[in-house]
Amino acid sequence: MYDSIIIGGGPAGISAAINLKLNGKSFIWLCGKNSVKKVQSAELIKNYPGLPDVTGKQLAWALNNHADLMGIEKTEEIATAIYDLGGTFATTAGDNTYESKTVILCLGVTPTKLIEGEDRLLGRGVSYCATCDGFLYKGKTIAVMLTDKSFEPEAEFLCSLAEKTYLFPFYKNSDFAPSNAEIIVKPIEKIEGEKRVERIICGNERIDVDGIFILRSSVAPGVLLKGLKTDGGHITADRQQRTNINGVFAAGDCTGRPYQYAKSVGEGNVAAHAAVEYLAGK
């Protein structure tokens, strides 16, 4: 049982991890894949205090290096569900489940609009995890939606299991083409089915599938944790970064504008200290 689990490895997550470490708390840090990609892509940052005219690559290195120097461990696993157990939490990521007393959500900007039918059929043919659910679709027909090139190994694994795969790569410069996959560049508009996924709708096409894997870098907050209060896709949090669920805190871009690195770092700091205070109260 960890004191906390941090979900998200951007500036807010790094700040939260540093401050939990300094306070001697046990935690696991789920960073996902290339969590500082957004920072790295910034050409020039002029408003980060103390680092005038720093490039995104320089800032990303400095943030990661700080965590590394403190011996903070990271994992690239992506959280797919959080369950409120009434005083503690269980978070699933890949094939693992982690228990913690608190949760700090540093999810960044996540998709505000789900595919129609995605939430209703989650766990009934809609999956966010290739290694968790892939073997359920051995020899079957599936759809796989990728939002980033980093998910290609997972998609390849799914293609090796399925008899037929409809592949939807939604990122630039994709040359990924497994032998048993049909590449479709149209957006998925709807997922249909009564008790389970039966088909997907893409424009005028109706494609029969047994399941669909949606491989995103993060899961929308309201889907990740049922009952979490959101507004316009952002997590609602107070000045102590507390959400409407006791023991759950949120920091960074996921709490709303302004989308600024300095704001994210500050909120990560506040969230970590609020979690420490909450743990002391328990």
C-alpha positions, 0 to 999 in steps of 0.5 A: 500500500503506497501513500500516494500514486502520481499519474502523469509525468509532465511538470506537475507530476515531476513537481509532485514526485519531488515534494512527496520524496522530500516529505518521505512518502512512499509512492509510485509514479506512472509517467506514461510514454514520453510524458515530457513530449509537450515540453520538449517540443517548445521552441523557446520558453520566456516566462519560466522564472529563473530560466529566461529563454530556455528551450523546451528540450533544456527545461525537460532535461532539467526537470527529469534530471532533478527527479533522477538526482533524487533517485525517484523511480518512474514507470511508463505504464499508463493508468487505465482505471482508478477505483475508489475503495472507500478510504483507499484506491486501486489503480490498474495499469497494464497487467498491474494493480496498485493500491494507495491512500491518495491519488495525484492526477497530473494528466495534462490536457486529455480528450474532452470528447469521447467517441460515441458509445465508448464510455457505455461499452468500456469493458464490453469490447472497448479496451484501453490496454493491449496487454491486458485484454489482447488475448481475449481477441485471438483469432477475432476481428478488431479495430485499433486506434493509435494516437501516437507512434509510440503505441505501434508495438502494442498495435503490432502485438494486437495484430499478431493475435487477431485474424483481422485488424482495422488500423486507425493511425491518428498521427503524422508520418505513419508508415506502420502497416502490419500484414493483416491490418487494413489502414483506415484514415477516416475518424471513428464516429461511433461505436455500436452494440447492445451488450457488447461492441458489434461495429464501428461507424466511419462516415458511411462505412459500418465495420463489424468488429468484435472489439476496439482498442483505443490507445491514447496517452491518457484516459479522460478524467471522468472515465478514469475515475467514476464520480470525479467532477469535471467541467469542460473536460477539466478536473474541478479542484480547489486552491489546495488542488483537492477534487470532490473525492477525498484523497484525490488531488489534481494539478497542471493542465488537467485543472484548466487554463492557463496552460503554463509550465510554471503553473503546473509546477506550482500546482504539483507542489501544492497537491503534494503538500495537500496529500501529505496533510491529508495523510497526517489527518488520517 
